[in-house]
Amino acid sequence: QVHVVESGGGLVQPGGSLRLSCAATRMWFTIDDMGWYRQAPGNQRELVAEITRGGRTNYADSVKGRFTISRENAKNTVHLQMNMLKPEDTAIYYCNAKSGYPVKDYWGQGTQVTVSL
């Protein structure tokens, strides 16, 4: 079992910044890819950004140039720096960690990000 805990989030004005953090723990097994997804009301959950243990990253087109994902392998933590936030970034953000063979997905409880005046 992998335990995933998120922190950060909140209310910010358009153009502002927020930083999300996530820590994943699992006894005896390596945490592989980690990432962030989001889900707005009425929408499906979508990938925001992901990062491999080797540091290779992938971003949704809508956040490229504004969001940066990073991780610390020794601590199994991943961060999402969100700059130039827009109202359409408003959603619940979920941390994802992949681990095991076959690979399984593990999710955090979600953290609310609201971009509004």
Helices and strands as residue ranges (DSSP letters): E 3-7, E 10-12, E 18-25, E 31-39, E 46-51, E 57-59, G 61-63, E 67-72, G 73-75, E 77-82, G 87-89, E 91-99, E 104-107, E 111-115
